[in-house]
Amino acid sequence: MDLLISSGRIRVRLPDFYVHLGEVLEFYGITIPPPRARHLAVAWSLRMRYGLTYFDSLHAATAIVENEAIASYDSSYT
């Protein structure tokens, strides 16, 4: 998320955005796994094998490594 915000592709009011995002995640009991080198290694393999974008491969890799499902309308994951 921070990469997209820093790139200017998403415009938000900082730091309020992160404060409110944290509140929403906590309210719904959503946890975010900490970044791991394994996520990046698996993401790289997925990009090479399936031609996924950087972000799609990172999301998929995190789900694979953490043994969690992805809920998305993005057809890249089907």
C-alpha positions as CSV (number, residue, x, y, z in Angstrom):
1,M,0.0,0.0,0.0
2,D,2.8,2.4,0.9
3,L,4.4,1.8,-2.5
4,L,1.3,2.8,-4.3
5,I,0.8,5.9,-2.1
6,S,4.4,6.9,-2.6
7,S,4.2,6.5,-6.3
8,G,1.2,8.9,-6.5
9,R,-1.1,6.3,-8.0
10,I,-3.3,6.5,-4.9
11,R,-3.9,9.8,-3.1
12,V,-4.7,9.8,0.5
13,R,-4.4,12.1,3.5
14,L,-1.4,10.9,5.5
15,P,-1.0,9.9,8.3
16,D,-4.8,9.9,8.9
17,F,-5.2,7.2,6.2
18,Y,-3.0,4.7,8.1
19,V,-4.6,5.5,11.5
20,H,-8.1,4.9,10.1
21,L,-7.0,1.8,8.1
22,G,-5.6,0.3,11.3
23,E,-8.9,1.0,13.1
24,V,-10.9,-0.7,10.4
25,L,-8.7,-3.7,10.3
26,E,-8.8,-4.0,14.1
27,F,-12.6,-3.6,14.2
28,Y,-13.0,-6.5,11.8
29,G,-10.3,-8.6,13.3
30,I,-8.1,-8.6,10.2
31,T,-4.5,-9.3,10.7
32,I,-1.7,-8.6,8.2
33,P,1.3,-11.0,8.2
34,P,4.7,-9.4,8.6
35,P,6.8,-9.2,5.4
36,R,9.1,-12.2,5.0
37,A,11.8,-12.9,2.5
38,R,10.0,-16.1,1.6
39,H,7.1,-14.0,0.3
40,L,9.5,-12.3,-2.1
41,A,11.1,-15.5,-3.3
42,V,7.8,-17.2,-4.0
43,A,6.5,-14.0,-5.7
44,W,9.6,-14.0,-8.0
45,S,8.9,-17.6,-9.0
46,L,5.3,-16.9,-9.7
47,R,6.2,-13.9,-11.9
48,M,8.6,-16.1,-13.9
49,R,6.3,-19.1,-14.2
50,Y,2.9,-17.3,-14.7
51,G,3.8,-13.8,-15.9
52,L,2.0,-12.2,-12.9
53,T,2.5,-8.5,-12.1
54,Y,4.7,-7.6,-9.2
55,F,1.7,-6.9,-6.9
56,D,-0.4,-9.9,-8.1
57,S,2.6,-12.2,-7.5
58,L,3.3,-10.7,-4.1
59,H,-0.4,-11.1,-3.0
60,A,-0.5,-14.7,-4.3
61,A,2.9,-15.6,-2.7
62,T,1.8,-14.2,0.7
63,A,-1.3,-16.3,0.5
64,I,0.7,-19.4,-0.4
65,V,3.3,-19.0,2.2
66,E,0.8,-18.1,4.9
67,N,-1.6,-20.9,3.8
68,E,-4.4,-18.5,3.4
69,A,-7.0,-17.9,0.7
70,I,-7.2,-14.8,-1.5
71,A,-10.7,-13.2,-1.8
72,S,-10.5,-11.2,-5.1
73,Y,-12.4,-10.4,-8.3
74,D,-9.0,-10.3,-10.1
75,S,-9.0,-13.0,-12.7
76,S,-5.2,-13.3,-12.3
77,Y,-5.8,-15.6,-9.4
78,T,-8.1,-18.1,-11.1
